[in-house]
Each structure stands twice: as structure tokens, then as C-alpha cells.
Amino acid sequence: MPLLAIDLGGTKLALAVFSQQGDLLYKEKINLGKRKGAEVGRLIAASVAANLNEQRNKEEEIEAIGVSVPGIYHRDNGTVWAPNIEGWEHYPLLNEIRSVAGNIPVTIDSDRACYILGEWWKGVAQNCSDAIFVAVGTGIGAGILTGGRILRGANDIAGAIGWMALEHPFQHQYKDCGCLESSASGEGIAKMARKLVSERKNYRGSLRTKSLDTLSTPDVFKAYEKKDAVAEEALHHCVELWGMAIANLISVFNPQKIIFGGGVFGPAKKFIPRIKKEAMKWAQPVSMQYVTIETSALGADAGLYGAAYIAKQNSNM
Amino acid sequence: MPLLAIDLGGTKLALAVFSQQGDLLYKEKINLGKRKGAEVGRLIAASVAANLNEQRNKEEEIEAIGVSVPGIYHRDNGTVWAPNIEGWEHYPLLNEIRSVAGNIPVTIDSDRACYILGEWWKGVAQNCSDAIFVAVGTGIGAGILTGGRILRGANDIAGAIGWMALEHPFQHQYKDCGCLESSASGEGIAKMARKLVSERKNYRGSLRTKSLDTLSTPDVFKAYEKKDAVAEEALHHCVELWGMAIANLISVFNPQKIIFGGGVFGPAKKFIPRIKKEAMKWAQPVSMQYVTIETSALGADAGLYGAAYIAKQNSNM
């Protein structure tokens, strides 16, 4: 019997039906639009109900439901903290989905756990006991598999690598989101480029022509292709920080694989050889020899695969 | 029946007899002197044999033997890599000890694993599921407990935090032992002070009067007490690096405790409040709230307690 996977993001909701074997049978995406708080919860519940009905009509009842959330899932009380969804400080998502799921088991986990579980089930981390998914999107976080288990920490908030301290001494810009994330996340790249454009008075490149407020990370990647000096400087800095960050993960965890994913990888895939070269300077040399550095095999679907996997683990079968 | 614990260091060997309940009944220390390679192995085997006999004579047969080694223990083949003992690249320590142990079970683990297991059994990490022992001695390494288990990595070399990248851009001095260790280990502090003395041409403090070759880390701590400028600069830099390093561990692992130990903590104990203040600037703020930062309760005996614990775990009882 099939599995229903839900991947909630900060701006959209993805739903998919998977076979028990992990084949993606059906997928849909819904923009959250201006929804916030309980509106987002109701959207999820309504979408789940609609999908359960549709499957029932096909006489293919859903076996289990898995949900990936963009933040922290508190397993003790079934609530979610999602910083990019207004009003989701302690959102009671488990009860909300259970109210439409009937007897079908519901499992929720953080997106970072789902990413690495997805890659472990059907992506590049298959057969790994120790692998790390480095998700570089709007923010930066890591899903960490160690000794065959997900690293959770004492309060379910392990993997907050956006806060990694890499550039001594401390600068004020690190305060809100951490040193690594402030320069090398989707938001950080645009911020860094805006800062460079306003500092480099002699710079006359294409990023100067944009209004600084609208200068975006895709603009920076586009300008990089045309050898724009500010784009090169901003992304060179990112390559160094990504290299240092994974060097630290390699020295600390001695993993078999580092897997870059999220929206920025994507366009930053081409930097993998340079990131690896940077990491080699810093990491424990024996652990560095044993690790491979790759990009996600599942791309934007990594969270859905992970959600399907946690559903399968918790199914009645 | 009692447990025999052995803690091998780079310069000395400690042996202790523990009760099953974890009371330290007897302890001795032997300097390795100029011993290397198989001479060190023979010293351990002879000391084990002597202790087993002595206990037998008291009709208190040893139940199990645990050994802490200063490097990496390869569980698959019973060999040890210990960088500070000449000729110990693949030293067959398990067989050597078994040859004198008869039917008594022998367990070996790395010193960093033993440190955190010792603290977990009888020190400040009791009742913790997630705690990290940061050992700052000649080098720097971490014993990491996560979800109630020791973090080992894919090749048993996790926890190499001396290699943590904290100061961008890369400097040549990081090449041999890593960024953190090059400045903030027992060896690193002396090296840093020597560098500062030779750079600061106007410096006329007490460290100038020493021959640079013999300037040691204890000299730096002594000079610090007299407000020596070079000692203050070197140790202030250490405080910043220790703070950044534990901030990274806190953001990545979300632990309940960080425990500083090793020879340097010792004299660096007084810096814990300043290290914590530095960490607070960098770490994921929620994880920072949940963690406590302490020094080892077991001090130089942490490795012995850990060795006794792994013996107990592997006893026939």
C-alpha cells in the first residue's frame, strides 16, 4: 500500500505518493501564498484529506503519512517550530494531521533529518553509516547520520551548522543567523554582494545597475558567469567558507559522504571541486582521504523521499 | 571482582584497580622513559601480568581489563595507532595483552572515548545522553557522547577537533596539526608565545629572558599571573579559539554539557567564564541556553575511569 509524503517549505507545500519500494508515483505543489499560522495547518490537513480520499477512490488506501517540516519537530508533544512560517512557534501539527488521518499513522521530522534519510534510502547515501547532508537554501543546516542513526542532540536541535564560527574575530553581522549563514546561505550571498557593491566605489559591473534592494542571489550567479568582479569575490568567499565548514564536519564526524543540497546547489554545483580543494587544506588528513563530496541525487525532492521513508518506518506493515 | 584499568599516555603509563562500583582502590604510574615500539608493549604486558598476580595473591582475581590508548584503536584487528609512541602505527596491543591475560576479557578504546565514558560513569556527565569532553593536552581531541552512544565515525577517527578551521584565511602553521591545535593546545600555546616574543621587538617581559627553545606552556601561565603582555595576548587568543570551537560543537551537537579536561585545564580552568562568554557570541542561541560548560571532575584520572568502565561493560559478570 502506498505512502503519502509531505514536504512543507517556507513558501510552498509539496505532496507526493510513493510506493513502499520508494517509487515516486505522483507529486503536486501548492504555494502557501500569504497563508500564516493555522491557515497553513488547515491547508496541510485539507490536502492530506483530499489525497487520502483520492487514493481510497482508486482502492489504494494510504499505508502511512510522513511529514518534513522546515524547522524543529518536538517529538515529545507533536509540535513544530518553523521560523519562516508566521505563528509556528509551537504549532500542534501532529494533532491537526491526525484529525484527518484516522487510523493511518503519521510521522513528522525536521527537513534536515528528512534530507539525509531520503538520500540514505534512495539517493547518494545508500549503504552509508555516516553521512552528512549540507542544505544550503535560504538558511544553512545539516542532516547528520552517524553510526547509522540520525544525530538529534539533547533538544532535537542538532545540525545548526549555519552558526558555525569560521572567521575570527566576531562581526556584528553574525549575530542574527551565525557566521557561516551570514555570508554563504541563499540570503547571505545576496547580502554579501549588496555590501560589496556599496563598498566598491569603482565597481561598474552589472550588479551596480540593479537597485540594491532587489539584488538577488540568482543575479549574483548570473553575473558570475560573465566574470563580474563582485560576483566572483562574493562566491569565492562562499567557496572558502563552505570548504572550511565541511572540513570541520569531516574532522569531527569522519563521515563517508558529504552531500550538498538545497536551492543554492543548484547553481553552486560547479564549485564542488574548488570546495573540496579548500576543505583539503583544513581537515584532518586521514578523514579527508576517506570522504567523498557530492551533490544531492534527489535535488528538490530529497525532503519528500525522506518523508516517505519515515512514513514507511512507522507503517503498520 | 575488581577491574584493571590502564591509561597509556605519550610519556607515562598509569594502572589502577577499581571495584565494580567504580571506587579507585589502587593506582600506580610508570614513566615510559626512552621506550619505544615493542618495548612499550612489553612494559604494558609485564605490568598487567604483575597486577593480575598481585590480585590473585590477595584472592581478588581481576574480572576484566580495560585500556585507554593515546590515538586510534582499530576494533576490527586489535591494533593501535599512537602518534606519540614511536613505532606504533599498527601496534598489535590486543594480542599482546591477551597473551598475559588468559581468560580475562580485554577491551581497548581511544583516550577520548575513555575520557567521556569516565565522566559519564563517575564524573560530571552522569545522566547525560549528549556530552562532549574537550581534551586539551599536548594536542586537542574530543570524546563525544551523542544519543547515549560514543561517536566513532566511519573509520574510528571522529572527534579530531584539533583540526577545527576557525581563522580564515589559511596559514601555513595549520598544516601539520590543524588550525585550533596550532595555537590553543599545550604545544600551541608555547609556540604562539615564542612567535610573539620574537615578533614584539619592544617586549621586555619575563618570557624574553628565557631561551626561546625552552619557553614552555607552564612559563606562559606563570607569566600570565604577573600580567605579562605576551602571555596575556597568547592566552587571550586561546580563549577566543576555545570559545569558537565549543560554540561549533554546541551548534552542531546540541549537547547537555561541554567538559574541558587534559593538562591545560589545569591552569586554564580560570578562563571558563571568559570561554563561555566568547562561545555565546557565536553559538546557536537556543542550544547555548541548554548547555553547561564545566571542567573534568576526574582530572588526570578520567582515562583510568573510562578504561575501568569499558572493562566492566565487557566483563563476564
Interface residues (C-beta under 8 A of the other chain):
Chain A: C128 S129 D130 A142 I144 T146 G147 R149 L151 R152 G153 A154 N155 D156 I157 A158 G159 A160 I161 G162 W163 M164 A165 L166 E167 H168 P169 F170 Y174 G178 C179 E240 L241 M244 A245 A247 N248 L249 S251 V252 F253 N254 P255 Q256 K281 W282 A283 Q284 V286 S287 Y290
Chain B: C128 S129 D130 A142 I144 T146 G147 R149 L151 R152 G153 A154 N155 D156 I157 A158 G159 A160 I161 G162 W163 M164 A165 L166 E167 H168 P169 F170 Y174 G178 C179 E240 L241 M244 A245 A247 N248 L249 S251 V252 F253 N254 P255 Q256 K281 W282 A283 Q284 V286 S287 Y290
